[in-house]
Amino acid sequence: MKREYELLGVYLNGHPLDEYRQLREKLECIAISELLALPNGSVCRIAFTIESLSVRISSKNQRKFAILTIGDGSESCELPIWSDLYEQHNALLRDNQLLCAIIQKDVQEGRLRLQCRWLSDLTRDAQEIQLECQTAFDLAKGLAKSFAQKEKKRSEKAGEEGKKMRSRLRMTLDADLMRLSHILAIKEVFRSYPGAVAIEIEFVSAKGRIGSVQIDSAWGVEDHPALEKKMHTLRAIKSLVWE
């Protein structure tokens, strides 16, 4: 099969991984073609052959890393092996080498990117591989979960801080369209969503600006999507901007 691949660039009469089908099942490896269906951030196990590789030097730290093209008979993709893993396993990184790995899926700008968390020679003792793989998999899953939780908290905190920065609601009302019913409706919405956001209401007509009303934060409103939605149903409101 190796000669077949060297001559044709594809495996026609089988794949080197076929001999390791049972071990791949015990390791719970998935096919590369299944990666796209997994949620972003998923940690999984794969087995593959190296179809080609390129060794490069990082411009930041001058350390070597490798970009592998890997395949398992179902699909091919790129797998970067960054400096730490490269220095541990560079002897394994050669064409047609059979490997198993723990990877984490990452999609950036619609493009699949894989992060390798653990790497091993698939032809080693099966029991040793299973033990090491399970230990590394549990660690990678734990780290991924912890990172996801931290990112969620960071995002929520950033959202709260961003929301706190919105301290004023500017409204422009068309006096030519304004009716008493509109004033009463606006008053009712303000009462329904009390908060600390100050309000500035500007009245305009076809002739220009008429005047404005300032409502300080002590009598302000809450920065709430429902408030904005209700306001946009009133014809007299020309614009509504949070600042």
C-alpha positions as MATLAB code, in Angstrom:
seq = 'MKREYELLGVYLNGHPLDEYRQLREKLECIAISELLALPNGSVCRIAFTIESLSVRISSKNQRKFAILTIGDGSESCELPIWSDLYEQHNALLRDNQLLCAIIQKDVQEGRLRLQCRWLSDLTRDAQEIQLECQTAFDLAKGLAKSFAQKEKKRSEKAGEEGKKMRSRLRMTLDADLMRLSHILAIKEVFRSYPGAVAIEIEFVSAKGRIGSVQIDSAWGVEDHPALEKKMHTLRAIKSLVWE';
ca = [
       0.000    0.000    0.000;
       2.887    2.351    0.707;
       4.265    1.822   -2.799;
       0.777    2.210   -4.221;
       0.390    5.552   -2.450;
       3.849    6.748   -3.511;
       3.037    5.905   -7.127;
      -0.590    7.070   -7.358;
      -0.989    9.487   -4.444;
      -4.021    7.492   -3.148;
      -4.701    4.117   -1.529;
      -6.747    1.911   -3.860;
      -6.755   -1.544   -2.282;
      -7.326   -0.612    1.342;
      -5.845    1.779    3.886;
      -3.008    1.310    6.420;
      -5.481    2.046    9.224;
      -7.604   -1.005    8.340;
      -5.261   -3.237   10.343;
      -5.965   -1.148   13.442;
      -9.760   -1.064   13.213;
     -10.315   -2.760   16.602;
      -7.840   -0.502   18.388;
      -9.431    2.590   16.858;
     -12.814    1.425   18.132;
     -11.418    0.875   21.633;
      -9.889    4.342   21.552;
     -13.281    5.693   20.344;
     -11.664    7.436   17.390;
     -13.978    9.222   14.994;
     -13.480    9.674   11.254;
     -12.044   12.980   10.062;
     -15.150   13.391    7.882;
     -17.271   13.567   11.073;
     -15.459   16.601   12.482;
     -17.591   19.191   10.685;
     -20.751   17.904   12.382;
     -19.304   18.345   15.892;
     -19.957   21.510   17.944;
     -17.202   24.080   17.988;
     -14.759   23.414   20.838;
     -15.357   19.643   20.832;
     -12.525   17.411   22.015;
     -12.226   14.069   20.210;
      -9.851   11.260   19.226;
      -8.739   10.487   15.679;
      -6.338    8.057   13.976;
      -4.613    8.909   10.709;
      -1.606    8.662    8.440;
       0.639   11.586    7.602;
       0.171   12.306    3.913;
       2.647   15.188    3.868;
       4.279   17.602    6.277;
       6.037   20.934    6.305;
       8.450   21.915    9.097;
       8.639   25.630    9.795;
      10.265   28.024   12.265;
       8.185   30.409   14.359;
       9.042   34.082   13.832;
       8.121   34.775   17.479;
      10.353   32.316   19.338;
      12.484   30.735   16.580;
      11.241   27.260   17.542;
      10.261   24.606   15.020;
       6.692   23.465   14.407;
       5.044   21.343   11.717;
       1.949   21.554    9.545;
       0.712   18.063    8.712;
      -1.696   16.974    6.018;
      -3.428   13.977    7.539;
      -5.922   11.445    6.193;
      -7.837    8.366    7.323;
      -9.425    7.196    4.085;
     -12.574    9.241    4.665;
     -11.131   12.762    4.440;
      -7.930   14.787    4.602;
      -7.206   17.978    6.513;
      -4.418   20.065    8.041;
      -3.200   19.516   11.585;
      -0.624   21.896   13.080;
       1.818   20.439   15.603;
       3.054   23.368   17.636;
       6.513   23.671   19.128;
       6.064   21.822   22.447;
       4.490   18.743   20.835;
       6.860   18.941   17.891;
       9.908   18.780   20.153;
       8.462   15.744   21.953;
       7.422   13.804   18.862;
       9.423   15.083   15.880;
      10.855   11.566   15.326;
       7.307   10.338   14.550;
       6.579   13.065   12.045;
       7.305   11.473    8.696;
       5.293   10.525    5.634;
       2.910    7.543    5.997;
       3.419    7.357    9.770;
       0.396    5.900   11.612;
      -0.628    8.119   14.520;
      -3.494    8.704   16.915;
      -4.228   12.077   18.459;
      -6.541   14.006   20.721;
      -7.666   17.164   19.002;
      -9.951   20.083   19.715;
     -12.133   21.520   16.987;
     -11.974   25.245   16.392;
     -13.852   27.081   13.653;
     -12.609   30.573   12.816;
     -14.242   32.665   10.089;
     -15.996   29.546    8.798;
     -12.740   27.607    8.447;
     -11.997   24.400   10.348;
      -8.854   24.605   12.465;
      -7.647   21.742   14.655;
      -5.601   22.010   17.833;
      -3.590   18.895   18.734;
      -3.573   18.170   22.489;
      -1.880   14.734   22.505;
      -0.073   12.574   19.963;
       1.117    8.950   19.871;
       2.409    6.232   17.573;
      -0.552    3.993   16.738;
       1.691    0.950   16.319;
       2.771    0.906   19.993;
       1.457   -1.552   22.580;
      -2.334   -1.311   22.479;
      -2.877   -1.315   26.259;
      -0.322    1.449   26.808;
      -1.934    3.586   24.112;
      -5.426    3.092   25.555;
      -4.317    4.078   29.069;
      -2.358    7.134   27.942;
      -5.060    8.208   25.514;
      -7.833    8.037   28.108;
      -5.786    9.996   30.651;
      -4.896   12.670   28.090;
      -8.484   12.796   26.819;
      -9.911   13.381   30.315;
      -7.357   16.149   30.882;
      -8.095   17.809   27.533;
     -11.858   17.637   28.160;
     -11.415   19.191   31.604;
      -9.255   22.007   30.276;
     -11.689   22.686   27.424;
     -14.630   22.827   29.842;
     -12.765   25.151   32.197;
     -11.769   27.435   29.309;
     -15.354   27.529   27.991;
     -16.675   28.494   31.421;
     -14.100   31.265   31.771;
     -14.935   32.575   28.294;
     -18.644   32.561   29.134;
     -18.066   34.503   32.348;
     -15.774   36.944   30.547;
     -18.386   37.488   27.837;
     -21.166   37.984   30.393;
     -19.020   40.422   32.365;
     -18.135   42.369   29.217;
     -21.832   42.497   28.311;
     -22.753   43.800   31.760;
     -19.986   46.394   31.677;
     -21.051   47.466   28.194;
     -24.617   47.776   29.372;
     -23.612   49.881   32.372;
     -21.879   52.330   30.048;
     -25.197   53.198   28.390;
     -26.330   56.055   30.596;
     -28.598   58.135   28.377;
     -31.562   57.618   26.070;
     -32.023   60.260   23.378;
     -35.418   60.453   21.710;
     -36.600   62.689   18.882;
     -40.359   63.234   18.596;
     -42.259   64.678   15.627;
     -44.480   67.383   17.115;
     -46.624   67.465   13.974;
     -47.627   63.828   14.574;
     -47.711   64.006   18.351;
     -51.037   63.366   20.106;
     -51.985   63.175   23.767;
     -52.340   59.416   23.393;
     -48.649   59.222   22.366;
     -47.551   61.142   25.461;
     -49.596   58.838   27.680;
     -48.192   55.751   25.922;
     -44.601   56.955   26.368;
     -45.289   57.727   30.025;
     -46.690   54.221   30.550;
     -43.607   52.610   28.948;
     -41.304   54.680   31.161;
     -43.243   53.541   34.242;
     -43.054   49.902   33.136;
     -39.229   49.959   32.854;
     -37.868   52.176   35.659;
     -34.104   52.431   35.870;
     -31.089   54.726   36.049;
     -30.727   55.736   32.388;
     -31.308   59.467   31.947;
     -33.630   60.608   29.134;
     -33.426   63.511   26.720;
     -36.487   64.162   24.544;
     -36.209   66.560   21.604;
     -39.311   67.902   19.842;
     -39.077   68.822   16.173;
     -41.530   69.854   13.471;
     -41.444   70.601    9.789;
     -40.208   74.099   10.704;
     -37.315   72.775   12.798;
     -36.448   72.183   16.418;
     -39.044   73.282   18.942;
     -37.451   72.367   22.275;
     -36.303   69.569   24.536;
     -37.012   67.951   27.893;
     -34.361   66.503   30.222;
     -35.196   63.699   32.670;
     -32.331   62.841   35.034;
     -31.316   59.332   36.061;
     -33.278   59.431   39.323;
     -36.439   59.250   37.179;
     -34.853   57.351   34.330;
     -35.559   54.066   32.591;
     -33.981   50.612   32.276;
     -31.849   49.747   29.262;
     -34.211   46.992   28.119;
     -34.905   45.644   24.594;
     -38.661   45.498   25.280;
     -38.730   49.225   26.045;
     -37.132   50.019   22.704;
     -39.478   47.647   20.878;
     -42.570   49.315   22.371;
     -41.251   52.786   21.571;
     -40.773   51.939   17.906;
     -44.496   51.175   17.591;
     -45.322   54.886   18.117;
     -45.467   56.923   14.888;
     -44.419   60.154   16.536;
     -40.984   58.825   17.530;
     -38.504   59.700   14.791;
     -35.390   58.270   16.452;
     -34.313   56.518   19.622;
     -30.616   56.206   20.524;
     -28.906   54.705   23.588;
     -25.660   56.364   24.652;
];
